[in-house]
Amino acid sequence: MTDTTWDPSKPILEIDNLSISFFTRLREIPAVMDFSCKVMAGESMGLVGESGCGKSTVALAVMRDLGKNGRIVAGSIKFKGRDLTHMTDDELRHIRGSEIAMIYQEPMASLNPAMKIGAQLAEVPMIHRNMPRAEAWALARQIVADVRLPDPDRILNSYPHQLSGGQQQRIVIAMALMSKPALLILDEPTTALDVTVEAGIVDLVKDLGEKYGTSMLFISHNLGLILDVCDRLCVMYSGEAVETGNVVQVFDKMRHPYTQALFRSIPLPGADKNARPLVSIPGNFPLPHERPPGCNFGPRCDYFQAGRCDATEIAMSPVPGDDRHASRCLKWTEIDWDAPMKAKVSKAKTPIGRVVLKMDDLQKYYSISGGAFGGGTKKVVKANESLSFEAREGETLAIVGESGCGKSTFAKVLMGLETATSGSIMLFDENVQSTPIQKRNTDTVSSVQMVFQNPFDTLNPSMSVGRQIIRALEIFKQGTSDQDRADRMLKLLDLVKLPRAFAERMPRQLSGGQKQRVGIARAFAGGAKVVVADEPVSALDVSVQAAVTDLLMDIQRENKTTLLFISHDLSIVRYLSDRVLVMYLGHVVETGTTDQVFQPPYHPYTEALLSAVPIADTKVVRKRIVLEGDIPSAVNPPPGCPFQTRCRWKSQVAPAGLCDREMPPMRTLAGGHQIKCHLPEAVLTQMEPVIKVAAE
């Protein structure tokens, strides 16, 4: 039911003074206030901001899917000139899926696990356009090919669980495009995916948008992705749009203090943890029912002026001469936007000491049954293959690679949660390779601790923050009395920069960043010398990420801690680490200092990883290398080089077929830089940088 009266020169989506509230038994909670934005035909609009700012609420309001408690209390949402807020359920049913489609963050939640992919895709045009079954299946096959999935017939005949996360997300995109919608809403569509898969999805979304002329509302907290995908940008803070405009203009000529603060808290190329530390945004995000008077960002703003910024509601004001650029700030014309950032105190580099951890030829294999009910031939999963490296006191060693490369398996073996199949792990002159955690002595357990990825899952919800830290002190036999342990607990809260009053709080009363700080305090309760941080900031907002990474660095300087930082975010890795270890399918394929790994010569896999990282800087030029295919299975790895099935340099190796037959040796280049690759020295030395900063 397409509206033929709509003029394509008008906005396809026009949100005007939209206010949304959620109603609980206690109170009305205003989630979005006075929000306005326009998306023109064929345009991509990015919505960015911290968790809880209202991005997803706006998207759900466009879909008219706010649930029982959510209600639009003011304003209008016009799609092709028609107000969605006044439509009946029947009218909305015709528009949803056919003219407006939405792609959610978690692809598996959007797919029916009991239906084959083909049936789920064909269902869309059969329901929305009454298409005959055979025609719908033919369209499904064509769209699966459009989203660049190999072997469309096999994919159509598969169940969702038989596909990888990246493949599932492509199917969800295909499903959204089946009825060729005019507007596509994407809510953090790549958050759960590897950076290499993300690069492919982003290119795909851009190409399909152009092919089908689809307008997009792209929600993300990743500013680099927004720069890659979108034409326009709307920055949200605490339920309001605070700045909107052309993407390049907002990036290069920001005119709101919050936008400026966001950029200062992300590690761009050139950021240095000692000389130029990141600047986190002070204070906390206000709760919806506790917003300050006047400017919502006022209490956290460097330019706040009492009696002026908190005196009245602030409207959006246009920035003259720019492309629909506007800012919700009273003082934007008075601020010197080109002034250099106030220098934070430079911090001394942590001296690198003796070797505290050494791994030699570590292997970890899992045995799994081949049959559905435990029968059949046993199969072996080769999770880690011949890992060798050493880490020194006060050093940050980053371990990077895609999901399934063996990063977390190695961490579990080091922690004693798993025992290695072979090889040795020397920890302070003690071989702990085959000692599970329950048989390790208290000193060994307390000296190696872990900070986990998801702070929400690692705290006991029924125990106060203080009690959880004291419990760790008791287990590690720290302190001589209950009072001594209580004092130590308060000092640990000081260490992670949390108010002492938080000792009485329950985990549910803390934000994500605060919970992660409690996890760090607990990890250091026994005076840990080696800390394994497994994606410790990936679940946090960029401003909180900056605070938590700086905190880890401060603790490292104070305690001379060895930090093993597992991550797929290479921007954070470049900022934090002293040395980097790149893993692929259980193997270490490259290792060296951070400068060595981030500059050519690269291992072909490292080159692809670096090219896939979205960077929120208009001056940075990246070479795009999108990896074809998925990581091979660790149950059935390819012969020869583990990366040969996806390598773009393979043709330059002589003799032909060497990569298919032989595992490459680990070669040592200048300065101890190591690469596991058959490429001749002449080819390696001619590699060009993947990331370049364009001349001014």
Secondary structure, 3 states (H helix, E strand, C coil): CCCCCCCCCCCCEEEEEEEEEEECCCCEEEEEEEEEEEECCCCEEEEECCCCCCHHHHHHHHCCCCCCCEEEEEEEEEECCEEHHHCCHHHHHHHECCCEEEECCCHHHHCCCCCCHHHHHHHHHHHHCCCCHHHHHHHHHHHHHHCCCCCHHHHHCCCHHHCCHHHHHHHHHHHHHCCCCCEEEEECCCCCCCHHHHHHHHHHHHHHHHHHCCEEEEECCCHHHHHHHCCEEEEEECCEEEEEEEHHHHHHCCCCHHHHHHHHCCCCCCCECCCECCCCCCCCCCCHHHCCCCCCCHHHCCCCCCCCCCCCCCCCEECCCCCCCEECCCCCCCCCCCCCCCCCCCCCCCCCCCEEEEEEEEEEEEEEECCCCCCCCEEEEEEEEEEEEEEECCCEEEEECCCCCCHHHHHHHHHCCCCCCEEEEEECCEECCCCCHHHCCHHHHHHEEEECCCCCCCCCCCCCHHHHHHHHHHHCCCCCCHHHHHHHHHHHHHHCCCCHHHHHCCHHHCCHHHHHHHHHHHHCCCCCCEEEEECCCCCCCHHHHHHHHHHHHHHHHHHCCEEEEEECCHHHHHHHCCEEEEEECCEEEEEEEHHHHCCCCCCHHHHHHHHCCCCCCCCEEECCCCCCCCCCCCCCCCCCCCCCCCCCCHHHCCCCCHHHHCCCCEEECHHHCEEECCCCHHHHHCCCCCEEECCC
